[in-house]
């Protein structure tokens, strides 16, 4: 990956180089050297960022506790109906 693509992915996902370096547990200076002398960004960075983005999406799609409790109650009610033969599977 080129440094420009790396920066675009960070920007799109509201990440700074500092935050990325903390997430990836590498030094900030290391990340900055990728922009110098046409160095490539290491191969592991793109999959790492992809996983980070997927994780953020999943976190945002979580349901709240109230919705979760309602779903549990519906599930229990459905199981009762199934056990009584009131619902055809």
Beta strands, then each sheet from edge to edge (+ up, - down):
end
